[in-house]
Amino acid sequence: MSAGPLLLLWDIDGTLLQRASTEHARALREAAMRVHGLDGLDHVAAEYAGRTDAAILRDLLRLAGVTDEAIDAQAAAVRSASAEAFARLCPDDLSGFVAPGVPEVLAALAAHDHRQALLTGNFEPIGRLKIERAGLGAYFEAGQGAFGSDSASRADLPAIARRRAGSWPRERTVVIGDTPRDIACARADEVRVVAVATGPFGIEPLADADAVVDDARAVLPVLEDWATAPA
């Protein structure tokens, strides 16, 4: 007997989609260069996995010699320019980048009336465009979820998503992602987390999650158990 629907907070890159970040990374760099008048950022390296766009951009710009004051002053302009650049660069069809089993899993969860939302470090226009062009947009309601445009800290995002869902209870909320940072953000809000080893990390680095699976389809029995458990 069901104890009520879950709020399922899905990461995008490495979880719902695989290897779909090339144009995204290019858009961030292009926007940062244009707004800050830089000649190039190709020589500057930053860590991307599980991080918010704002945090990635700050690292890139700091390494290029831009001060924190200038980064903060132009943050909104860079965010807007990033969305504009990605809208131009993003392929029209991303369906070939959808992780195996994801459409079937999303459909099965929707059929059981679970609430599904995005929880991603992507700026919202970038994340939503990816999902739309991957053919998954119908599963993720506008005005829900949490994004890198809501906070530079991923740890803040689960609480934001729960609030947008009507102060959804922690014990009925699950983060689903593919990096240790997805696990850390779930722990920060004291919600459960399923790690899917379909991104850059294998099973062992994800062992701190409440459950670890190697395929999106293996998420279903885990969530079924949690959905039927008492609060």
N, C-alpha and C positions, 0 to 999 in steps of 0.2 A: 504493500500500500504506500502510495507516494506521500512524502512529507511536505510536498510543495515544490514549485519550480526553483531551479538554480539560476543565478546570474552568472553567465559564462563569459569571461573577459579574454578575448582572443588576441594574441600577438599576430602581427602580419608576417614580417620577413623571417624566413626560416621555419615558420609554423604553418600559416595558411598558404604562403607562396614561397617558392624556392628559387634562388638565383635571379631575383627580379629587382636588384638594387643598383644596377650599373647606372641607369639614367638618373636615379635618385641621387646618388653620390655626385654625379656630374652637375646636376641642378644646384645642389648646395654650394659646390665650389664656384660655379659660374655666378651665382647670386652674391656670394661673399666678395668675389673679385670686383664685380660691377659696382656694388654699393660702396665698398671701401677703396676703390681705385687702385687695386692691386694688379700687377702684371701677370701673375700666375701663382697657382697653389699646387701644381703638379708635383713639386718636390717635397711637399709637406704631407706627412703621414699622420693619420689619426685612427683610433680604434672605433669601430662602428657597432659591433655586435651587442645588441641589447641596450644601446644608449639612445638618448633623445637627440633629435636634430639640433636643438639649441646647444646641448653639451658638445656635440661633434663640431659644430661651427665655432664655438668658443675655443676649442683646442686648435683648430686649423688657423684661426685668426691670431691667437696668441703666438703660435709658432711662426707666423708671418710677421710678427713684430707689432701687431695692433694692440693697443692698451685696453684694459677692461672697461675703462670709461667710454672709449669710442665704441667698443662692442655693444655695451648696454644702450648707448644713445642711438645706435642704428639697428637694434635688434628687430624692431617691427618692420623696418624697410627690408632687411635681409630675409625675414620670414615671408613677406609678400613677394619679393623677387624670387625666392626659392619655389614658391607655388607656381608663379608664372613660368619659370624656366621648366619645371617638371611637366606642366600642362603641354608645353611645346615638345619636350623630349620623349615623353612617355609613349611607348608603342600603343597603337589602337587596340590591340588584342593581347592580353596577358593570360589568356586561358591556358596556354601551354606551360605556364609557370606555377600553376596550382599544384600543391603537394598532393601525392596520391591519396585517394580516399576522402579528401576534404569535402567535396560537394555532397557526397553521400552522408557523411557525418553531420554536416550542418543541417541537411534536410531531416535526418532522423531526430536530431535534438529539437528542431523547430516543431516537428510533429508531436513531441511530448511537452510542448508549451514552455520549454525553458527559454529564458531571456538571454539573447546573445548580443554582445557588444564588442567593439574593438578596444583594445588597450595596447597602444603602440607608441614608440618614441617618434614616429613620423609626425610632422606637422599635419594638422587635420586635412587640409585640401589635398595633400600628397597621398596620405593614407587612404582617403575615400576614393580618390581617382584610381589608385591601384586596384582596390577591391571592385569597383565598378567595371573596370576594363578586364578584370579576371572573371567576370560573370557571377560574382558572389554578393553583390550589393544588396540584393533583396533580403538577405539575412541580417543586415545590420542597420537598424533604424537611425535616422538622422536625429541629432540632439542627444544621443546616448554615447557611452564609452568615454575614453579619455585619451589624450594625444600629447605629443611633444610640444604642441603649441599651448597647452594648458599649464605645463610646468617643465622646467629644465631638468627636474629631478624625477626619475621614473618612480621613486618611492612614493611620490604624492599621488600617482595616477589611480590606483585602485580605490582610494577613498573618494576621489572626484567622480569616478564611474558609478560607485554605489550611490552617491548623493544624487546624481542625474537620474538614476533608476528609482528614485523615491526613497532614499535612505535604506537601500536593500541591506538586510542583515548580513553581518560578516559570516555567520555559520552557513549561509546559503549562497556564498559567493566563491567562485573558483577562477583563478588565473590559469591560462593555458599558454605556455610559451616554450622557447627552445634554448634559453641561455640562463646562466647563473643569475643574471640581473633580473630576469623574470621571477625567479624564485625569491630573490632578495626583496623585490617590491611587494610580493604577496606577504612575506614575513613582516614587512614594515606596517602593513594594515591588518595583520593577524587573520588573513584569509587563506584558504587552501590553494594548492597549486599542483597542476599536472605538468611535468616537463616532457616534451616530445623531442626525441633525439633525431630530428630531421634537419637541423641546422648545422652550425659549425662545431657543436659539442656532442660528444658521445655520451653513453649511459653514465659512466663513472663521474664526470664533472657535474652531472645533474642529480646526483644521488641524494642531495638534501631536500628534494621535492617530496611532497606527500605521496606521489606516484610518478614513476618514470616509464614511458612507453617508447617503442621504436617506430611507431607508425600512427598516423592520425586515427585510423580505424580502431586502434586499441584503446583510445580514449573512452569509447562508448561504454564498455562494461564497468570501467572505473566510475564514471559519472552516474551510471545506473545504480551502483551500490550506494554512492553518496546521496543520491536523490531520494532513495527509499529509507535512508537512515533517519531516526528521529533527530531533531535539532539538538 
